[in-house]
Amino acid sequence: MTTRDIVLVALFAAIIVVLGLLPPLTLGFIPVPITAQTLGVMLAGCILGARRGAAAVLLVLLLVAIGLPVLSGGRGGLAVFAGPTAGYLVGWFFGAYVCGLIAERFVREDQPELAQFLAFLAASVAGGIAVVYLFGIPWLAYMSGKAFFETALASMVFVPGDLIKAFVAMLAGRAVLAGYPLLPQRA
Amino acid sequence: MLNGLDIEGNSPLHRMPVRGKLILLFAAAIGLFLVSDLRILVPALGLSAFLYLSTGIGFREALRRVRFVLFTVLLVAAANYAFHSLHEALVVLCRLSALVLLAAAVTATTSISAFMDEITRLLRPLERFGFVRAADVSLAVGLVIRFVPEIFARYGEIADAHRARGLPVRPLTTLVPLIILTLKDADTIAMAIDARGFRRH
């Protein structure tokens, strides 16, 4: 990685931290307030690409582990990784990577707008939701003991909120690509 | 704005080396998952709570830090109670809360610089194979801590600019300028770092 890549990774990690400091968004039509932080995971992949995006997420997780309260709601420290939902945090890293891979592969600057939107949406849904749940749910199920099926099922209440985030990531990813493209310069 | 979660003190946990604490925490995690006997798990939870409070953290602050994680633990235990048995619920509750409290105790007794030193040491073998440079990791950590307050202030400015123009502050219309303005700084920051020769090749 060049110095510029390291700075981009650090700045994006800082953006993810700031997204956790903002008050959760409440949308009228779903009951669970949405924290913007997982949106940052999708955006890291969509904007920085696979390697740098995953590095930015890993940097945030490192800050959590060394005891900085950088997760939404001022959470931090090793206790977060000991809890039943730690799998989602591990999933963030792989999610950002997959999201970046899909965005790098399918988004071109000379495409029509609609194709770009669809590619970013596919990247956000596959990386930011599917991969994150792929790590989060088995982990939660393992930690839950005998009630693994019920807790896994209950975590599905977050899917609608995550779909909205994927949609926001799609719009923002495309807007940043138009305003300040970083994705094409593969790192 | 970004303060570490470590508490000043001189308890036995404070004096222990970081690596020892992490190895013990890892061993405790494995042990807790191998045992499902309440006669062991309940004392283990008591011991974890005692260790956590012995770091000199006040009760209120101690609870504030772990309440979210403990809440998820409680939900998981409630699911076990509702669909299986009280015994299962208590096993899960004691096991997970003990682990969470132990992890919080390690965080409360380890300063950020001590953690970074340990991470630099752990990265050294990887450095030999050319995967990552330990100095780059500490540079990146430093940059994040330096820029979070700045980016947060910038978000406030963008939100103010919306209000001044009578626009609603929407996530999308604030996020895009925030990201573009922030990432545009990367070139000048990278130049400044290279000009000072922080990353020798």
Chai-1 contact restraints between the chains, C-beta under 6 A:
chainA,res_idxA,chainB,res_idxB,connection_type,confidence,min_distance_angstrom,max_distance_angstrom,comment,restraint_id
A,T3,B,A190,contact,1.0,0.0,6.0,A-B,restraint_1
A,T3,B,I193,contact,1.0,0.0,6.0,A-B,restraint_2
A,T3,B,D194,contact,1.0,0.0,6.0,A-B,restraint_3
A,T3,B,R199,contact,1.0,0.0,6.0,A-B,restraint_4
A,R4,B,A186,contact,1.0,0.0,6.0,A-B,restraint_5
A,R4,B,A190,contact,1.0,0.0,6.0,A-B,restraint_6
A,I6,B,D136,contact,1.0,0.0,6.0,A-B,restraint_7
A,I6,B,A140,contact,1.0,0.0,6.0,A-B,restraint_8
A,V7,B,A186,contact,1.0,0.0,6.0,A-B,restraint_9
A,V7,B,I189,contact,1.0,0.0,6.0,A-B,restraint_10
A,V7,B,A190,contact,1.0,0.0,6.0,A-B,restraint_11
A,L8,B,A186,contact,1.0,0.0,6.0,A-B,restraint_12
A,A10,B,A140,contact,1.0,0.0,6.0,A-B,restraint_13
A,A10,B,L143,contact,1.0,0.0,6.0,A-B,restraint_14
A,A10,B,V144,contact,1.0,0.0,6.0,A-B,restraint_15
A,L11,B,T182,contact,1.0,0.0,6.0,A-B,restraint_16
A,L11,B,A186,contact,1.0,0.0,6.0,A-B,restraint_17
A,A13,B,V144,contact,1.0,0.0,6.0,A-B,restraint_18
A,A14,B,V144,contact,1.0,0.0,6.0,A-B,restraint_19
A,A14,B,F147,contact,1.0,0.0,6.0,A-B,restraint_20
A,A14,B,V148,contact,1.0,0.0,6.0,A-B,restraint_21
A,A14,B,I151,contact,1.0,0.0,6.0,A-B,restraint_22
A,I15,B,T182,contact,1.0,0.0,6.0,A-B,restraint_23
A,V17,B,V148,contact,1.0,0.0,6.0,A-B,restraint_24
A,V18,B,I151,contact,1.0,0.0,6.0,A-B,restraint_25
A,V18,B,F152,contact,1.0,0.0,6.0,A-B,restraint_26
A,L21,B,F152,contact,1.0,0.0,6.0,A-B,restraint_27
A,L59,B,A140,contact,1.0,0.0,6.0,A-B,restraint_28
A,I66,B,I112,contact,1.0,0.0,6.0,A-B,restraint_29
A,I66,B,F115,contact,1.0,0.0,6.0,A-B,restraint_30
A,G67,B,G4,contact,1.0,0.0,6.0,A-B,restraint_31
A,G67,B,L5,contact,1.0,0.0,6.0,A-B,restraint_32
A,G67,B,D6,contact,1.0,0.0,6.0,A-B,restraint_33
A,G67,B,T107,contact,1.0,0.0,6.0,A-B,restraint_34
A,G67,B,I112,contact,1.0,0.0,6.0,A-B,restraint_35
A,L68,B,L2,contact,1.0,0.0,6.0,A-B,restraint_36
A,R75,B,F68,contact,1.0,0.0,6.0,A-B,restraint_37
A,G76,B,L5,contact,1.0,0.0,6.0,A-B,restraint_38
A,G77,B,L5,contact,1.0,0.0,6.0,A-B,restraint_39
A,G77,B,A104,contact,1.0,0.0,6.0,A-B,restraint_40
A,G77,B,T107,contact,1.0,0.0,6.0,A-B,restraint_41
A,L78,B,A103,contact,1.0,0.0,6.0,A-B,restraint_42
A,L78,B,V106,contact,1.0,0.0,6.0,A-B,restraint_43
A,L78,B,T107,contact,1.0,0.0,6.0,A-B,restraint_44
A,A79,B,V66,contact,1.0,0.0,6.0,A-B,restraint_45
A,A79,B,V69,contact,1.0,0.0,6.0,A-B,restraint_46
A,A79,B,V100,contact,1.0,0.0,6.0,A-B,restraint_47
A,A79,B,A103,contact,1.0,0.0,6.0,A-B,restraint_48
A,A79,B,A104,contact,1.0,0.0,6.0,A-B,restraint_49
A,A82,B,L99,contact,1.0,0.0,6.0,A-B,restraint_50
A,A82,B,V100,contact,1.0,0.0,6.0,A-B,restraint_51
A,A82,B,A103,contact,1.0,0.0,6.0,A-B,restraint_52
A,G83,B,V69,contact,1.0,0.0,6.0,A-B,restraint_53
A,G83,B,T72,contact,1.0,0.0,6.0,A-B,restraint_54
A,G83,B,V100,contact,1.0,0.0,6.0,A-B,restraint_55
A,P84,B,T72,contact,1.0,0.0,6.0,A-B,restraint_56
A,P84,B,V76,contact,1.0,0.0,6.0,A-B,restraint_57
A,T85,B,T72,contact,1.0,0.0,6.0,A-B,restraint_58
A,S144,B,V76,contact,1.0,0.0,6.0,A-B,restraint_59
A,G145,B,N80,contact,1.0,0.0,6.0,A-B,restraint_60
A,G145,B,E88,contact,1.0,0.0,6.0,A-B,restraint_61
A,G145,B,V92,contact,1.0,0.0,6.0,A-B,restraint_62
A,K146,B,H84,contact,1.0,0.0,6.0,A-B,restraint_63
A,K146,B,E88,contact,1.0,0.0,6.0,A-B,restraint_64
A,A147,B,A79,contact,1.0,0.0,6.0,A-B,restraint_65
A,A147,B,N80,contact,1.0,0.0,6.0,A-B,restraint_66
A,A147,B,F83,contact,1.0,0.0,6.0,A-B,restraint_67
A,A147,B,H84,contact,1.0,0.0,6.0,A-B,restraint_68
A,E150,B,A79,contact,1.0,0.0,6.0,A-B,restraint_69
A,E150,B,F83,contact,1.0,0.0,6.0,A-B,restraint_70
A,T151,B,V76,contact,1.0,0.0,6.0,A-B,restraint_71
A,T151,B,A79,contact,1.0,0.0,6.0,A-B,restraint_72
A,V168,B,L172,contact,1.0,0.0,6.0,A-B,restraint_73
A,L171,B,L172,contact,1.0,0.0,6.0,A-B,restraint_74
A,A172,B,L175,contact,1.0,0.0,6.0,A-B,restraint_75
A,A172,B,V176,contact,1.0,0.0,6.0,A-B,restraint_76
A,A175,B,V176,contact,1.0,0.0,6.0,A-B,restraint_77
A,V176,B,I179,contact,1.0,0.0,6.0,A-B,restraint_78
A,V176,B,I180,contact,1.0,0.0,6.0,A-B,restraint_79
A,G179,B,I180,contact,1.0,0.0,6.0,A-B,restraint_80
A,Y180,B,I180,contact,1.0,0.0,6.0,A-B,restraint_81
